[in-house]
Amino acid sequence: MHKGLERKVEIKKDSLTNGWILYTLKNDAGMTVKFLNYGGIITEIITPDRNGVKENVVIGYENYTDYETNDNYFGALTGPVAGRIQGASFTFDGETYFLTANDGDNHLHGGPTGFHQVLWDGKTSETDDEVAVELSYHRPDGEGGYPGNVDVKVTYTLTNQNEFKIRYEATTDKATPLALTNHTYFNLSGNLKETVENHIVTLDSDQFVELDSHLIPTGKILDVEGTTFDFRNGRKISEGIQAPNEQNIIADNGYDHYFLFNHEREEQVVVKEETSGRVLTVRTDEKGMVMYSANMLDEGLKLLGGPSRRYLGLCLETQGSPASLHHEKFSSIILQPEENYKKETVFTFSTDLA
Ligand code: BGC
C-alpha cells in the first residue's frame, strides 16, 4: 500500500439468480474487473480515459444468462486447446485421439466440453496492493476425448498499478495437449462507442502463421515484412480489413492469425485508441498470440453498450499454437506428467497522458 493513503483495493462476490458467482475486483486507481466463475468469463473491465472518464473496455452481454452458450467466446477462459485442431484429431506417442468437430471438420476452442462452459472453483486473496481470485478446475481423463486428469489453476489479479494479470498453471497424469488463453474482446473506445478499426496495434513479431481457407495453419510461417501483418512500427486494424492481401481476405477480411513473438521488446503488444487516449500493453511469456479482429462476430447481440457488429473487439489470445499437433516446426503444446504448466500474461491499462 502507498504509505499514508487510504486503502481502496477490494473484492466482492455476488451470487446471481442462476447460481453463478460474479466477482468484482477494484483497485485504488479507478479500475474495475468483473468476471464469472462460469467459464472464468470476464464480463467488464472499467478503466479511465485521458480525462478520467471510467468506461467499459471489453465486449460483454447485457444479460448474464446469454453467456450460457456464448458462441463468440466473449471474455472466456478457453481450453484445453484454444484455437483450431485440424481434423478434430491428433496423434502422439503412437496413439490417435479423436475430439468433437464443432467448426466444420475441425475442433475449435475445446469443443462442447471446453473450459469456457465449466464452473470453476474460486478462492479469493488480497494483499495491500492487489486482489486476486484463483479459479480451479479438474478435467477428468477422457473428457471431450482429451487424455489425462488435468488440474488447472488460473489466477486473475488486479494490482494498484492498473495491471490485470492472468496466471495459468496446470499438472497432468498423462501427456496431453494444453494451450490455454483468455478470449476477451478489447475495445478501448469505451462502452463500445466505435469499432476497433482505428485501434493502432504494435507487435513484437516478425512472423505469422499462414492459414488455409478453413483457417487451419498450412504449416508455413511467413515474414511480416512488406505486408499488412507488419505491426512492428504500429498499424491500424483497418489496414488489414481493407487490404487485398489474400491472408486477410481468407480471414473474412481482417486478422485471425497466430503471430510469433520475438521476445525482444519488454512489451509484446501495445494497443492505442486516440480519441479516448487509452493504451493497453501486454507482456507475456507465451510464444505467440492469435490476434482476432472480430471479423465473424455475430451481429445484433444485446451487449452492454449496444448491439454487436463486425470489428467491435480485438482478441489478443496469447497462447501456444495448436498447429504444433500437426506440424513439427512449431513448439510443442504437450504437457508431460513430470512438468508444471506455468504461463503468465499481464494486461496493463494507461492513457497517453500517463
Ligand atoms: C478464432 C476465430 C473465431 C473466434 C470466435 C477466434 O479465436 O480464431 O476464428 O471465429 O475465435 O469463435
Residues whose N, C-alpha, C, O or C-beta is under 5 A from the ligand:
A	BS01	BGC	D71 N72 D256 Y292 M296
